[in-house]
Amino acid sequence: MIVLILSCILICVNACSLQAGSDAEARYVFHLADIDHNYRLSLSEFRHVFFEFDRNHDKSLTSDEFLLDWQERCLGSSLEGVILFHHLDVDRNGHIEDTDIPWVMNYFDGNLDGVVGQAEFVTTWLKLIRSPHGRR
């Protein structure tokens, strides 16, 4: 348990120094979402991580809420945050809501087994961040 806590502290301390758009950055984000530390993300973990960003707790995540937390948590560049938000807003209504989350999870779940493994997450994350609308 102590090793796990120390690992988390070291990861958090080094988060802002991770190279934007790197697989290390993607793994960092994955581990933040993996609440039960089983290297697989469930639908409830996806919901939990998205709604941690919901500052006013109205179950509707705006781009402002998302980007503010994104930057405070050193999850990547502002541009990456904007790109990711727009990819995750499935119905393009300007908010990430509970109805978007299953679609997002299915997008990340490459083998469609109902959970997202670390490799699936990292691969999909990098595709999103490096999409034609992302960094060049």
N, C-alpha and C positions, 0 to 999 in steps of 0.2 A: 504494500500500500504506500509506503514512504517513497519507494522508487517511482511509482505512478505520479504521486504529488510533485516530486522533484522534476520529473519529466514535463509535467504540465507547466510548471513555473518556467523552466528553461524554454519551452516552446513559446510561451507568452512573451517572455523577455525578448526573444529573437524574432517575433512575428513581424515587426516593422522593418526588419533588415532583410526579409525574404525578397528575392527578385520577383518583380511583378510578372505574372504570366508563366511562372515556373511550375514544375511538377511539385516542388517542395511547398510552394504556396497552396496548391490544390490539396495536397495531403494535410496541411495545417487546417484548412477549412473543413475537410472531411472529419478530422479528429475533433473539431469543435462541435460538429453535428452528431457524432457517434456517442450519444449519451451513455449507453450501456457498455461501451468499449468492446464490442464484439466484431468490429471491422465490417459491419453491415448496417446500412441505414434503413429503417422501417418507415412506413408512411407517417406514423406518429412522431418519429424523430425529425422528418422533413417538416411537418407542421410546427413542431416545437421550435425549431431553429428559425423558421421564417417569422413566427409571431413573437419571438424575442426582440425582433427589430421594431415591432409595433408599439411605439412609445405611448400612444394614447389609448391603447388596448381596445380599439374599436373593431378588431378582426379584419381590418382593411389596411394593408401596408402601402403607404404612398412612397413615391420615389424620394421625397425629402427625408422621410423617416429611414428608409433603406440606406440612402447615401450617407446620412449623418452617422449611423451606427457602423456602416462599412468603413468609414474613415477613422472613427474612434477605435475600432478593433484592429486596424491595420490589416484589412483583408485583401488589399490590393490597391491599385491606383483608382482615382476617381473615374477615369474613363472606363476601366474594367467594371466598376460598380454600375455605371450607367448602362453599359452594354448588357450586363447580366440582368439588371432589373427589367429591361425591355424584352429580353428573351423569356424571362420568367412570367411576365404579365401576359398570360396565354390569350385572354380574351381582349387584350389591348384597350382596357378601360382606364388605364392609368393607375391601377391598384393591383396588388397581389392579394387575392382573397382565398378563402378556404377552397373554393371551387377550382382554383388554379393548381393547387398543390398536387392532386393525383396526376394531372397531366405532366407536371414538372418531374415527378418521380418516375413516371413511365418513360420520359425522355432519357433520364439518367440510367434506367434499368435496362441495359443492353440485352441481357438474356431473358428478360421478362419473367423472372422467378419471384417477383414480389418484394424483393429487397435490393438495395444498391450496395455492391461491394466497393472496396476502396479503389480497385483498378478501374471499374466502370465509372466511378465518380471522377477520378483524376482524368481519364480519357475524355469524358464528356465535358468536364470543366474546361480543359485546355482547348477543345474544339470551340466552345462558346466564346471564350476569352480571345481566341485567335481568329474568330470569324471575320469575314470580309468587312464587317462593320466595326471591327476592333482595331487593334494596333496594326500598323503596316511596317 
